[in-house]
Amino acid sequence: MKLDSKIYVAGHSGMVGSAIVRRLHQLGYKNIVTKTSKELNLIRQDEVEKFFEEERPEFVFLAAAKVGGIYANDTFPAEFIYNNLMIEANVIHNAYKYKVKKLLFLGSSCIYPKMAAQPIKEEYLLTGPLESTNEAYAMAKLSGIALCKFYRKQFGCNFISVMPTNLYGINDNFDLKTSHVLPALIRKFHEAKINGDQQVVIWGTGKPKREFLFVDDLADACVHLMKNYNNEMHVNVGTGKDLEIGKLANIIKDVVGYDGDIINDLTKPDGTPRKLLDVSLLKSTGWTSSTNLKEGIEKVYHWYVSQYHK
């Protein structure tokens, strides 16, 4: 992938896609193609084919997807499976048809079996039942990985897949109903600080462990893999480290500068006790994450405050 190669980033306005565009610009790539959903509806087969016929990108980062939290996944499963299947099928098929040199597909660690052994190795995929609340999304993402695998097998396409862990970063979702735990805690502590609240309530015991990756690190890993990895096996992308949600809450409390108390609501569920990726394969390619958790949270909090005041 040369600095003047034509690169299409699908989903450039989302947290992951915008981070990939940001990283490509930082590295000096000049010929980056992006389209908003109004300019190009990836669910429409005719629009996607016309785009590839006209633009002829050489490299594709497929970060476009319909995403959401537990409530959205469980309430709108038909939309999650249909939209994501259509996006993946249209982009991957036309990448083959119009001879894209290489495509990178973004999966998600939430599509591993619900009770997978820890840390989760790449080969654990499809070895057990999925989490029921996001089954529709997971099945669509599994299909995306399969598309890359079988277009490689039948047509020799250099299509690869990556499996990121829990992400956070600039352009994250801070809606308390639909966001994930880290951005939700940032918002909770910030609003408690502004409002002078004496306590912040977090769900469950705070004992479950989670792994968190700064999205700009993911973007760097994606560019690295696009340049250096060409195998069929999908690649886990994470830090290889996790921590208890209670400890995460205390880090965010410190970053925000909130001096009240943290209260555990024991009537709420803890969820899966642990979800940690094995990143041995990624490390073997020569890449490790570089942003420590507190540093990443500080960057996100500064960005959130600037957007909040706007």
C-alpha positions as CSV (number, residue, x, y, z in Angstrom):
1,M,0.0,0.0,0.0
2,K,1.8,3.1,-1.3
3,L,1.3,6.6,-0.2
4,D,-0.6,7.5,-3.4
5,S,-2.6,4.2,-3.5
6,K,-6.4,4.8,-3.8
7,I,-7.9,3.7,-0.5
8,Y,-11.6,3.5,0.3
9,V,-12.6,3.7,4.0
10,A,-16.2,2.5,4.3
11,G,-17.9,3.9,7.4
12,H,-15.5,6.9,7.7
13,S,-17.9,8.9,9.9
14,G,-18.0,6.3,12.7
15,M,-15.6,5.9,15.6
16,V,-13.5,3.2,13.9
17,G,-13.7,4.6,10.3
18,S,-12.8,8.1,11.4
19,A,-9.8,6.8,13.4
20,I,-8.6,4.9,10.3
21,V,-8.8,8.0,8.1
22,R,-7.0,10.0,10.8
23,R,-4.2,7.4,11.0
24,L,-3.8,7.2,7.2
25,H,-3.5,11.0,7.0
26,Q,-0.9,11.0,9.8
27,L,1.1,8.4,7.9
28,G,1.0,10.5,4.7
29,Y,-1.6,8.7,2.6
30,K,-3.1,11.2,0.2
31,N,-5.6,9.4,-2.0
32,I,-8.4,8.5,0.5
33,V,-11.9,8.0,-0.8
34,T,-14.9,8.5,1.6
35,K,-18.6,8.7,1.0
36,T,-21.4,9.6,3.4
37,S,-24.5,7.4,3.7
38,K,-26.4,10.0,1.7
39,E,-23.9,9.9,-1.1
40,L,-23.6,6.1,-1.1
41,N,-26.1,3.7,0.5
42,L,-24.1,0.5,1.1
43,I,-27.3,-1.5,1.5
44,R,-28.1,-0.8,-2.2
45,Q,-26.4,-3.2,-4.5
46,D,-26.7,-0.9,-7.6
47,E,-25.2,2.1,-5.8
48,V,-22.3,0.1,-4.5
49,E,-21.5,-1.5,-7.9
50,K,-21.6,2.0,-9.5
51,F,-19.3,3.3,-6.9
52,F,-16.7,0.6,-7.4
53,E,-17.0,0.8,-11.2
54,E,-16.3,4.5,-11.2
55,E,-13.8,4.8,-8.3
56,R,-11.8,1.6,-8.7
57,P,-10.2,1.7,-5.2
58,E,-7.0,-0.4,-4.7
59,F,-7.5,-1.0,-1.0
60,V,-10.6,-1.1,1.2
61,F,-11.1,-0.8,4.9
62,L,-14.7,-2.1,5.6
63,A,-15.6,-0.4,8.9
64,A,-19.2,0.4,7.9
65,A,-21.8,-1.4,10.0
66,K,-25.1,-0.9,11.9
67,V,-24.1,-1.1,15.6
68,G,-25.7,-0.6,19.0
69,G,-25.8,-1.7,22.5
70,I,-27.8,-4.6,24.1
71,Y,-31.1,-2.8,24.0
72,A,-30.8,-1.9,20.3
73,N,-29.5,-5.3,19.3
74,D,-32.3,-7.1,21.2
75,T,-35.1,-4.8,20.0
76,F,-34.2,-4.5,16.3
77,P,-32.6,-7.9,15.4
78,A,-34.0,-8.0,11.8
79,E,-32.5,-4.6,11.0
80,F,-29.1,-5.6,12.5
81,I,-28.8,-8.8,10.5
82,Y,-30.2,-7.5,7.2
83,N,-28.3,-4.2,7.1
84,N,-25.0,-5.7,8.1
85,L,-25.4,-8.7,5.7
86,M,-26.2,-6.3,2.8
87,I,-23.3,-4.0,3.5
88,E,-20.8,-6.8,3.8
89,A,-22.0,-8.7,0.7
90,N,-22.2,-5.6,-1.5
91,V,-18.8,-4.3,-0.6
92,I,-16.9,-7.6,-0.5
93,H,-18.4,-8.9,-3.8
94,N,-17.6,-5.7,-5.6
95,A,-14.1,-5.6,-4.2
96,Y,-13.7,-8.9,-5.9
97,K,-15.4,-7.9,-9.1
98,Y,-13.4,-4.7,-9.5
99,K,-10.1,-6.3,-8.6
100,V,-9.4,-4.5,-5.3
101,K,-5.8,-5.5,-4.3
102,K,-6.7,-6.0,-0.6
103,L,-9.7,-5.6,1.7
104,L,-9.7,-5.5,5.5
105,F,-13.0,-6.4,7.2
106,L,-13.8,-5.3,10.8
107,G,-15.5,-8.0,12.9
108,S,-16.1,-7.8,16.7
109,S,-15.0,-9.8,19.7
110,C,-18.7,-10.0,20.8
111,I,-19.2,-12.7,18.1
112,Y,-17.1,-15.3,20.0
113,P,-19.0,-17.9,22.0
114,K,-20.6,-16.5,25.1
115,M,-18.7,-18.9,27.4
116,A,-15.4,-19.1,25.5
117,A,-12.3,-20.0,27.5
118,Q,-10.1,-17.0,28.5
119,P,-8.1,-15.5,27.0
120,I,-10.0,-16.0,23.7
121,K,-8.0,-17.5,20.9
122,E,-8.9,-16.9,17.2
123,E,-9.7,-20.6,16.8
124,Y,-12.5,-20.5,19.4
125,L,-14.8,-18.9,16.9
126,L,-18.0,-21.0,16.2
127,T,-17.2,-23.4,19.0
128,G,-20.2,-22.6,21.2
129,P,-23.5,-20.7,21.5
130,L,-23.6,-16.9,20.9
131,E,-24.8,-14.3,23.4
132,S,-28.5,-14.3,22.7
133,T,-29.0,-10.5,22.9
134,N,-26.7,-9.8,20.0
135,E,-27.1,-13.0,18.0
136,A,-28.4,-11.2,14.9
137,Y,-25.4,-8.8,14.7
138,A,-23.0,-11.6,15.5
139,M,-24.4,-13.9,12.7
140,A,-24.0,-11.0,10.2
141,K,-20.4,-10.4,11.3
142,L,-19.6,-14.1,11.2
143,S,-21.0,-14.1,7.6
144,G,-18.6,-11.2,6.8
145,I,-15.6,-13.2,8.0
146,A,-16.9,-16.2,6.0
147,L,-17.2,-14.0,2.8
148,C,-13.6,-13.0,3.1
149,K,-12.6,-16.6,3.7
150,F,-14.5,-18.1,0.7
151,Y,-13.7,-15.3,-1.8
152,R,-10.1,-16.0,-0.9
153,K,-10.6,-19.7,-1.4
154,Q,-12.5,-19.6,-4.7
155,F,-11.0,-16.5,-6.3
156,G,-7.7,-15.9,-4.5
157,C,-8.8,-12.5,-3.1
158,N,-6.5,-11.1,-0.4
159,F,-9.3,-10.3,2.0
160,I,-8.5,-10.3,5.7
161,S,-10.5,-9.9,8.9
162,V,-9.7,-8.4,12.3
163,M,-11.5,-8.9,15.6
164,P,-11.2,-5.9,17.8
165,T,-11.9,-6.0,21.6
166,N,-14.0,-3.4,23.4
167,L,-13.2,0.0,21.9
168,Y,-13.4,3.5,23.1
169,G,-12.3,6.8,21.7
170,I,-13.1,10.0,19.8
171,N,-16.5,10.0,18.1
172,D,-17.8,7.4,20.6
173,N,-21.4,7.1,21.6
174,F,-22.2,8.7,25.0
175,D,-26.0,8.0,25.0
176,L,-26.7,6.4,28.4
177,K,-29.3,4.1,26.9
178,T,-27.3,2.8,24.0
179,S,-23.6,3.3,24.8
180,H,-21.1,0.9,26.2
181,V,-19.7,0.9,29.7
182,L,-16.6,3.2,29.3
183,P,-18.3,6.2,27.5
184,A,-21.4,5.8,29.8
185,L,-19.2,6.1,32.9
186,I,-17.4,9.2,31.5
187,R,-20.8,10.8,31.0
188,K,-22.1,9.7,34.4
189,F,-19.1,11.1,36.3
190,H,-19.0,14.3,34.3
191,E,-22.6,15.1,34.8
192,A,-22.4,14.2,38.5
193,K,-19.4,16.6,38.8
194,I,-21.3,19.4,37.0
195,N,-24.5,18.9,39.0
196,G,-22.8,18.5,42.3
197,D,-24.2,15.0,42.9
198,Q,-22.9,13.2,46.0
199,Q,-22.8,9.7,44.3
200,V,-22.6,7.8,41.0
201,V,-24.3,4.5,40.7
202,I,-22.7,1.7,38.6
203,W,-24.4,-1.6,37.8
204,G,-23.5,-4.8,39.6
205,T,-20.6,-5.7,41.8
206,G,-17.9,-4.1,39.7
207,K,-16.0,-7.4,39.7
208,P,-16.4,-8.4,36.0
209,K,-13.2,-7.9,33.9
210,R,-13.0,-6.2,30.5
211,E,-10.3,-5.3,28.0
212,F,-10.4,-1.8,26.5
213,L,-8.5,-0.6,23.4
214,F,-8.1,3.0,22.3
215,V,-9.6,3.3,18.8
216,D,-6.6,5.1,17.4
217,D,-4.5,2.1,18.4
218,L,-7.0,-0.1,16.5
219,A,-6.6,2.1,13.5
220,D,-2.8,1.8,13.7
221,A,-3.2,-2.0,13.9
222,C,-5.5,-2.1,10.9
223,V,-3.0,-0.2,8.7
224,H,-0.2,-2.4,10.0
225,L,-2.1,-5.6,9.1
226,M,-3.2,-4.2,5.8
227,K,0.5,-3.8,5.0
228,N,1.9,-6.9,6.7
229,Y,-0.7,-9.7,7.1
230,N,-2.1,-11.8,4.3
231,N,-3.5,-15.0,5.8
232,E,-6.9,-16.5,6.1
233,M,-7.2,-16.6,9.9
234,H,-8.9,-13.5,11.4
235,V,-6.7,-11.6,13.9
236,N,-7.6,-10.5,17.4
237,V,-6.8,-6.9,18.1
238,G,-6.5,-5.8,21.7
239,T,-4.1,-5.0,24.6
240,G,-3.9,-8.4,26.1
241,K,-4.8,-6.8,29.5
242,D,-8.0,-6.4,31.3
243,L,-9.3,-4.9,34.6
244,E,-12.3,-4.9,36.9
245,I,-15.1,-2.6,36.0
246,G,-14.9,-1.2,39.5
247,K,-11.2,-0.2,38.9
248,L,-12.2,1.3,35.6
249,A,-14.8,3.4,37.3
250,N,-12.2,4.7,39.8
251,I,-9.8,5.6,36.9
252,I,-12.6,7.6,35.2
253,K,-13.6,9.2,38.4
254,D,-9.9,10.4,38.8
255,V,-9.7,11.7,35.2
256,V,-13.0,13.6,35.5
257,G,-12.1,15.1,38.9
258,Y,-15.2,13.9,40.6
259,D,-15.0,13.7,44.4
260,G,-18.2,12.0,45.3
261,D,-18.9,8.3,46.1
262,I,-19.3,5.3,43.9
263,I,-22.3,3.1,44.7
264,N,-22.8,-0.4,43.4
265,D,-26.4,-1.3,42.4
266,L,-26.4,-5.0,43.3
267,T,-29.9,-5.5,41.8
268,K,-28.4,-5.0,38.3
269,P,-26.6,-7.9,36.5
270,D,-22.8,-8.2,36.2
271,G,-22.8,-9.8,32.8
272,T,-20.1,-12.2,31.6
273,P,-17.4,-12.5,34.3
274,R,-14.5,-11.9,31.8
275,K,-13.8,-11.2,28.2
276,L,-10.1,-11.0,27.2
277,L,-8.6,-11.6,23.8
278,D,-5.5,-13.6,23.2
279,V,-3.3,-11.3,21.0
280,S,-0.4,-13.7,20.4
281,L,-1.0,-13.8,16.6
282,L,-1.1,-10.0,16.4
283,K,2.1,-9.7,18.4
284,S,3.8,-12.2,16.1
285,T,3.2,-9.7,13.2
286,G,5.2,-7.1,15.1
287,W,2.4,-4.9,16.6
288,T,1.4,-4.1,20.2
289,S,-0.9,-1.4,21.5
290,S,0.8,1.8,22.7
291,T,-1.9,3.9,24.6
292,N,-2.3,3.0,28.2
293,L,-5.9,3.1,29.5
294,K,-5.7,6.3,31.7
295,E,-4.0,8.2,28.9
296,G,-6.6,7.1,26.4
297,I,-9.5,8.0,28.8
298,E,-7.9,11.5,29.3
299,K,-7.9,12.1,25.5
300,V,-11.5,10.9,25.2
301,Y,-12.7,13.0,28.2
302,H,-11.1,16.2,26.8
303,W,-12.9,15.5,23.5
304,Y,-16.2,14.8,25.2
305,V,-16.1,18.0,27.2
306,S,-15.4,20.1,24.1
307,Q,-18.4,18.4,22.4
308,Y,-20.5,18.7,25.5
309,H,-20.0,22.4,25.8
310,K,-20.8,22.9,22.1
